[in-house]
């Protein structure tokens, strides 16, 4: 038998096919993980807005407060979007309710309070 010092074309092709299959499985999986992670951050942001809104309503004796008022009254620092969501339409009612926003991909994320 000869002393071989290089890979054959078949061996290189087989490695390329295996790497392609692995990439086809793991790339979509990482996208799903990233989307779930962003949704978790958005939920945490909504929780912060809810807590600030509850405090504002209790301090001021109001029935409802919106996100922009919380920021302007310094009850909350401006929240940086991570998934293209907007917080401007969130309003926190003293009686309770549901705060929600929609990501750039159209996913609705909400939290009851």
C-alpha positions in Angstrom: 0.0 0.0 0.0 1.2 3.5 -0.8 2.1 6.1 1.8 -0.6 8.7 1.4 0.0 12.4 2.2 -3.3 14.1 1.0 -7.0 13.7 1.3 -9.0 12.3 -1.6 -11.7 14.3 -3.3 -14.3 11.9 -1.8 -13.1 12.5 1.7 -13.2 16.3 1.3 -16.7 16.1 -0.3 -17.9 13.9 2.6 -16.7 16.4 5.2 -18.3 19.3 3.3 -21.7 17.4 3.2 -21.5 16.7 7.0 -20.7 20.4 7.8 -23.5 21.5 5.5 -26.0 19.3 7.3 -24.8 20.5 10.7 -25.2 24.1 9.6 -28.7 23.4 8.3 -29.7 22.1 11.7 -28.0 24.6 14.0 -28.4 27.9 12.2 -32.3 27.9 12.4 -32.1 26.7 16.0 -29.9 29.7 17.0 -32.4 32.1 15.4 -35.2 30.6 17.5 -33.1 30.9 20.7 -32.2 34.5 19.8 -35.9 35.4 19.3 -36.9 33.8 22.6 -34.1 35.7 24.3 -35.4 39.0 22.8 -38.9 38.2 23.9 -37.7 37.6 27.5 -36.0 41.0 27.5 -39.2 42.7 26.2 -41.2 41.0 29.0 -38.7 42.4 31.5 -39.0 45.9 30.0 -42.8 45.6 30.3 -42.5 44.5 33.9 -40.4 47.6 34.6 -42.9 49.8 33.0 -45.7 48.2 35.0 -43.9 48.6 38.3 -43.1 52.3 37.5 -46.7 52.9 36.5 -48.1 51.3 39.7 -45.7 53.5 41.8 -46.7 56.7 39.8 -50.4 56.0 40.2 -50.0 55.4 43.9 -47.9 58.5 44.4 -50.0 60.8 42.3 -53.4 59.3 42.9 -54.1 58.9 39.2 -56.2 56.2 37.5 -53.9 55.7 34.6 -50.4 56.7 33.3 -48.7 56.2 30.0 -45.1 55.3 29.2 -44.1 58.8 28.0 -45.3 60.4 31.3 -43.4 57.9 33.3 -40.2 58.8 31.4 -40.8 62.6 31.5 -41.6 62.5 35.3 -38.4 60.4 35.8 -40.2 57.4 37.2 -38.6 55.3 34.5 -35.5 55.6 32.3 -36.2 55.3 28.6 -36.3 51.7 27.6 -34.2 50.7 24.6 -36.0 48.4 22.1 -34.4 45.1 21.4 -36.8 43.6 18.9 -38.2 46.7 17.1 -41.0 47.1 19.7 -42.5 50.4 20.8 -43.5 51.2 24.3 -45.3 54.6 23.6 -48.7 53.0 23.5 -48.5 51.3 26.9 -50.7 52.7 29.6 -50.8 51.4 33.2 -54.1 51.6 34.9 -54.4 51.7 38.7 -57.2 49.1 38.6 -55.0 46.6 36.8 -55.0 45.3 33.2 -52.7 44.1 30.5 -49.6 45.8 29.1 -48.6 44.8 25.6 -46.4 45.6 22.7 -45.6 44.1 19.3 -42.2 43.3 17.9 -41.0 44.2 14.4 -41.7 40.6 13.4 -45.3 40.9 14.5 -45.1 38.9 17.8 -47.3 40.3 20.5 -45.8 40.3 23.9 -47.9 41.1 26.9 -48.1 40.9 30.7 -51.1 41.1 33.1 -50.8 43.2 36.2 
